[in-house]
Amino acid sequence: GPAVALTVAAQFLLPQTDWGQMLLGGAVGFGLFLLLAFVGRGALGAGDVKLAGVIGLMVGYPLVLPALIIGATAGALSALWLLFARKASRKMTMAYAPYLVLGALVGVWGVLGR
């Protein structure tokens, strides 16, 4: 979609772009979350899967792995806090994208900080 096109276009502005790492990162992010969506039977939506692919394109491989782990951990901690605070129940759903974006920001800052 548009996010993929913009991410790839933005890579032309970065002289240190490693296209192999970028494409592998996108494939790993998308593939990993697609697998988790199938195994989790609806725990992740198609938007989360696509976002993981875009994050992979943005940070490349191998940084896609810690970026997604940070996002998933932040989402899990938030869900646990909501459960313990009785602000949510196990049957409720929550938006996962903000936490994935948090992981992506950490990953992007890691890339730019090199």
Number of C-alpha atoms within 10 A of each C-alpha: 7 7 13 17 10 11 15 17 11 12 16 11 9 10 7 8 13 12 14 11 19 25 20 18 26 26 20 22 26 23 16 16 23 20 13 16 17 12 11 12 10 10 12 18 19 13 11 19 21 20 22 31 27 28 32 29 26 26 27 29 21 14 22 30 21 16 27 25 15 21 25 19 15 18 21 14 12 15 20 15 13 14 14 11 10 9 9 15 13 9 5 8 10 9 11 20 18 12 19 24 19 18 25 27 18 19 25 18 12 13 13 10 7 5
